[in-house]
Amino acid sequence: MIGTKSNFFSESENWIKLSVIIFFLISCIGLPLVALTVGTVGPILFLIAIVAPLALFGILKYPKLGIAIYLIMAYWIMFIMNFGVNFPLGTLMDALLLLLIFGFFMEQKYHPNWKIFHNPISVVIVLWILYNFAQAANPQMASILAWVYTIRAIAGVTISYFIFTYHIDSIKMFRSIINVWLVFTFLAALYAIKQEYWGFFDFEQRALDSDPRLQSLLFIDGHWRKSSIFADPVSFSYNMVVSSIICVVLAFGARSVWKKVLLSCLAMLCLNVMLYSGTRAAYVLFPAAMFLFAILKLNKQILIFSVFFFIFFIILVRLPTSNPNLSRFQSAFRPNNDASYNVRKQNQKLIQPFIQSHPIGGGLGSTGASGVRFSDGTFLSRFPPDSGYVRAAVELGWIGLGLLCTLTFLAIKTGIDNYFKIIDPELKNYCLAMTLILFALAVGNFPQEGILQFPLNVYFYLTIALINIALRLDIKKNPRSNTEI
């Protein structure tokens, strides 16, 4: 195994088994007693009382356990919230992240290793975090509460990059993260199929029926757009795209036939269920990623794949159809005929003078839902950003937009550089997949806010970290001189 620090997937295994046994025994005895004496609320409080100390100890003692929980929760938190759970799960995620940050600094105190952060990406991320915190003093900001509400999802999540970079120190953990990611994708795809062909569960339908504005956005041409386990159709579609990219890259790199077939089937499944979302912005991301894929990994096999893919793609775009999902897919490649696209262009034209005259923007959280919630009635609160880059330009100014674009550019450039430096075939494929994901999200962040919601707001920084981690692990496995790096 590569790396010297303890590994969640190995050394903490005995502790985890022991904790599970203790938790099971206490629950079997305690839960019925509490339910009989206190009622239905009692077991929930009882479970929290048991889990909290174990989780606190486990995350601080075994940070990789905390990372695993954080990544799992990021993927499933919106689905849990859809059940109508009356519990601040967002605050729980914040607390988990704070524990990981505290554990990170404790690890750095006893096992310092700041050298791994000596790269341009880390510098820009630090500047991005500091700039977002400095927005608290923005004189244009209408509400400090909007800043407090938003900073958690911006700068807070960004810090996870350093946690991932420090603690993911073995190819085994790298591989486990990818595998778990794809398993979650498969489950989310199955759930989308259930929604498409068997309808929504009652709690989902009640939520849709209770909000007329939501109905107008999600009920198109007599057909509901699907979200699967995610917050909205955009998050669902973007997650399916990035997972399909991983599958395609790993399928080309796999040696065994069964892995190639399995990964290819999963990629096709992801792309198929992506159509259920009705998110036209997502439809261009996979072709864009495959274009870069063909450039970076050009060989006879890729060339044949690219030709067939291009022919199939042209047929799919021009094929006459009455299928609402396919029809909406085709409309994504005729944007000038789309009314919503033209409205977005008009909105962006309208906001340009404000962006040009406000270099530090109107304040973090001044637009979108947070703007309506904390500063309703202002000009910016009524503006629909409909784009990650436009939101950054409006809230953080062209300085903030420049930082975001610099970070994205450096991450993609570093991924391409590392791809050609890495020797190990497996790590090389992982690095390529992460680079293509970042490229797809960079494209997708223009028509939509692609990295705002769970889990991609977390997995975006995980992906950036994995690009550098892949090279670091390869250097440990295949030492080379400084001139070769």
N, C-alpha and C positions, 0 to 999 in steps of 0.2 A: 504494500500500500504506500502511496505517495503521501508525504506530510508527516509531521512529528506530533501535532497536537491530537488530543482525543477526538474520536469520531463517533457521532451519534449512531451511525449504522453499525458500529462494532462494539466499542468499549462500554457504551451506556446500555447495552442490550440487557445485561443482568439486572441493572437497576430498574429498567423499564418493566421487565417481567415481574420483579418483586413488587413494584408499585401497583401494577395491574392486579396482582393477586390480593394485596392488602385492600385495594379499593373495592374489589369484587366481594370480599368477605364482609367488609364493613357495610357495604351497600345492601347485601342480602339480609343482614340482621337489622340494620338501622332504618332502612327506608320503610319497611312495613310498620315498624313501631311509630315512626314519626308521622306517617300517613294516618294512622289510627288516632293519634293523640292531637295533632295540629290541623290536619286537613290537607288539601291538595297543594297549597303553597309550601307547606313544610318540607316535602321531599326536594323541592327545587333549592330551597335555602340550605338544606342538609347536604345536597350534592356540591353546592358552591363552597360550603364550609370545608368539605373534604378535599375537593379538587384544588381550591385556591392555594393552600400551603404546598401541596405536592407540585403544582405547576410552578409556583414561585421558586421552590428549591431546584426543580428540574431544569428550568430555563437558565438560572444563574450558574448551576453546576455544570450543565451540559448545553452550551449555547446552540449546538447543532439541533438539539431537540426543539429549542425555541424557534429556530429557523424553519424546521419542518412544520411546526404548528402554525407559524405565521403564514407560510406559503399555502398550507391547506385551508386555513381560515380565509385568506384573501380570495381563494377560488370559490368558496362556498358561502361566504357571509351574506351575499345578496339573496341567495336562495333561502337561507334561514330567516332572513328579515321578511321575506315574502309570506311567511307563515303568520305574520302578525305578532311576532314575539315582542312582548312589552319589556324590553331590556336594551340598554344602550350598547349594542354590539360594536358600534363605531368607537365608542370610548374604550371598550375592551381591547380592540385592535391597537388603539393608541397606547394603552397600558402595556400591552405585550411588546410593542415597539420600544417603549421607554425602558423596559426590562432588558431588551436586547442591546440597546445603546449603553445602558449602565454596565452590563456584562462585557461589552466590547472594550470600554475604557478600563475596566478591571483587568481584562486579559492583556491589554496593552501595557498596563503597569507592571505586571509580572512576566509577561512574555512579549516585550516590545518588538514590533515589526512594522515601522512606518515606511520602510523602503518600498513595500509593494504599492504604496500610493504615490510614488514619485513618477507621475505621468500626467500629460496634459488634461486627460479626462477628469482626474481627481481635482485638479486645480480649478477647472471650469465649474465642476459640481460645487466646490466650496464657495466660489464666487456667486453661483446661482442661489445657494442657501442663504448666504449673507445678504444678497440683494433682496430676497423675499422678506427676510426679517427687517431690513431697513425700510421696507414699505410701510411699516407701522408709523413712520414719521412723514409719510406722503401728505402734503397739505391739501391735495385734491380729494383725499379719501373722505367719503360722506359718513362712514361708520367704522369705528375701530372694532366693533363686534364682528363685522364682515371679515376683517383681517384675522381676528382670533379664530373664527370658524374655518377659514380657508387655509391658513398656514399649516394646519395639521395635515391636510391632504397634499400639500405642495412640498414644503421644506422638510416636513417630518418624514414622509415616505422616501424622499431623496436620500436621507441619511442611511437608509437600508443598504445602499450601494456599498458603503464602507464595511458594514456588517457582513454582507455576502462575500466581499472580496477577501476579508480576513479569515473567515471561518470555513469557507469551501476550499479545502486543501487536499483533496484526493479525487482521483478519477472515479472511484467508486461512488462517492457522494454526488459528483457531477452526473454520472450515469443514472443514479437513483432519482435525482431531480427531474431529469428528462423523462424517465419512465413513468414517474408519478404524474407528471404534467400530461402525458399522452393518455394515461388511464382516466384521468379526470375529464379530458377532452372526449373520450369515448362515451363516458357516462352522460356528459352534457349533450352529446349528439343523440343518444338514445332518448333522452328526455324531450328533446326537440321533436323527434319523430312521434313520440307519444302526444305532444301538444298538436302537431299538424294533423294526425289521422284519428286521434281519439279525443281531441279537445282538451280544454283546460280543466284543472281541478276546481272545485267550488270556490276555494279561497282565492284562486287566481282570477276567476271570472267576476267575483264580487268586487275585487280591486279595480278591474277594468271598467265595470259598469258604474262604479261610484264616481268616476271622473270623466265628464264629457270631453274635456280638452284632451285627455289621454286617448279616448275613443277616436277623436278626429285624427290623431297622429298614427294610431296603430290599426285602425280598421279601414283598409284601402280596397276599393272595388269589391266589396262584399267578402273580404278575406282578412283575417287577423294576422298581423305580423307577429312572429314568435321571438321570445327572449330566452327560452330554455331556463337555465338556472341563474342567468345573469340579470343585471339591473334593467337593461333595455335591449332592443334589437341591435343597436349599434355595437354595444359591448359583446353581445353574442356573436355577431358576424365577424368582428375583428378577431375574437379569440379563435374562431374556427379557421380563419385565414392563417394566423400565425402557426397554429398546430399543423395545418396542411403543409405549410412550408417545411416544418421540421420533418414531417413524414417523407416528403419528396427527397430532401437532401439525404436523410439517413437511408432511404431505400436505394439510392444510387451508390451509397457507400457500403451497404450490407454485403456480406460475402455469401451467406446462406440464402437459398431460394425462398424458404418459408418466411424469412424476415422481410425480404423484398415484397412478397405477396401481401403479407400482413400490413406492412407500412403503406403500400400502395392502396389497399382497400380502405384503410383508415383515412388516408388523404382524400380519396373520392367521397367517402362518407361525410367528411368535414365540409367539403366543397358543396355537396348536395344539400345538407341541412342548412348551410349558410344562406341558401336561396329562400328559406322559410322566413328569414329575418326581414326581407324586403328592403334591406339597406343597400342602396345603389352604390354608395361610396366604397363599400367593401368589395364590390365585384371587380374593381380595377386593380386591387392590391396584389392578388395572386399573379396575374399576368405581369405586373411590374416587377415583382420579386423574381419570377422565372426569367425575365429579360436579363436582370443582373446575374442570375445563376448561370445562364448560358455564356455570359461574357467571362465570368471568373473561372468557370470549370469547362471551358470549351474543348470538347473532344468528339470523336465520331459518334459515340453513344448519345451524348448530350445534343449534338447537332440533329440526329435523327429524331430524338424526343421533341426538340424545339420545332422542327418542321411539322410533325404530326400534331403537336399542340396548337400551333398557329393555324393550321388548316381546320382543326376541330373548333377552335375558338371563332374563326370567321363564320363557319357554318352555324354555330350556336347563336351568334349575334344576328344573323340574317334569316334564320329559320322561322317561317310563319308558325304562329302558335296561339292557342287560346288559353294556355296555362298562365295563371296570374303571376306565379313566381318567375317563370321564364320571361314573360313579357316585361316585368319590372327590371329583370336583369338586362335585357336588351336596351331598355331606355337609358341605362347608365352610360351607354356609349353614344348617346345622342343628347348630350346635356343641353344644347341650345333649344331643344324642343320641350324641355322640362320646366314647368312653371316655378317649382320650388327652387331650382338652381338659379333661375333668373332673379327671383326675389332675393336670394343670398348675395348675388352680385350687386344688386341695388343697395342692399344694407351695407356691404363692404365699401361701396363707393361713398355712401353717406357718412361713414365713420372715419374715412381717410383724413379729412382736415383735423379732426380731434387728435388722431394718432400723431400726425405730423407736428402739431403744436404742443404736445405733451410728451416730452422725452421719457418721463418716468411714469406715465400713465395716470389713470384715475383712481388707482388703489386696488389692492388685492381683494377680490370678492365683490367688486362693484358691479359686475354684470351677472346675467344668468339667475339661477335660483337664489343664490346668496344675496344678489343685488335686490331682488324683489323682497326678500325676507328682512333685510336690515336697512335698506335705503330706498324703499319703494317711493316712486314719484320722481326720482331723479332721471336725468337724460340717459345715463348709462344703465340704470336698472331696467329700462324699457328696451334696451338694445339686445337682440338675440345674437350671440357671437357665432354659433353654428360652426365653429372652427377652433381648433386648439391654438393655431398661430394668431388668429384674429383676437381671441380672448387674451392671449399673452400681450399682444400689441396694445389692446385697450386698457387692460388692468395694470400692466407693467411698463408700458411705453415701448418705443422702438429700441431702447437700451435693453429691456428685459427680453424682447423678441430676439434681439441680436445674441444675447446669452443662450437662449434656448436653441436657436439655429446653430450656434457654434458648438454646443454640446452634442447635438444630433449629428452634425458633420464630423466632428472628431471621433465619435463613437463608431460611425460607419467606416471612416478612414482607418481607424485603428483595427477594426475587424478585418478589413481587406488586407492590411499590412500583416497582421498576425496570421491570417490564413496562409499566406505564402511563406511565412517563417516557420510554421509548425511542421514537424516531421511525422509525429504519430498520426496514423490515418483516422483513428477514432476521434481524437481531439481536433484534428483538422476539419472533420465533418461537423462537429459540434460548433466550432468557431464560425464556419460558413453558414450554418443554420441560424445562429444568433445574429450574424451580420445581415442576412436577408430579412429577418424579422424586423430589425431596426430600420432597414430601408423601407419595408412595407408600411411600418407605423409612421415613418417620416412623411411618406406620401399620404397616408390615411389621416394624418393630423390636420391636413388642410381642409377637406370637405366636412370633417366631423371633429369632435373633441375625442380623439382616439385613445388617449392615455389618461383620462380623467377618473374613470370608474374602476372599482375592483373587478377583476384581479390585475388588469393590465397596468394600473398605476404602480403596482408593486413589481410585477414581472418585467416591466420596462427597464427598471434599474437592475433587476436580477440579470437580464439579458446583457446589459452593458458590462456588469461585473464578470459574467461568464466569459466574455470575449478576452478580457485580460487574464482571467484564471486559466483559460485553456493554454495560453502561451506559457504562463508560469509553470504549469504542470508538465508541459512538454519539455521545458528547459531542465526541470528536475529529472525527467526520464531520459532525456538525450542531451547531456551537458555539451556546451559549445563555448567557443571563445567570444569575447565581447564584440569582435568584428563581425561575427556571424549573426548577432542578435539585431 
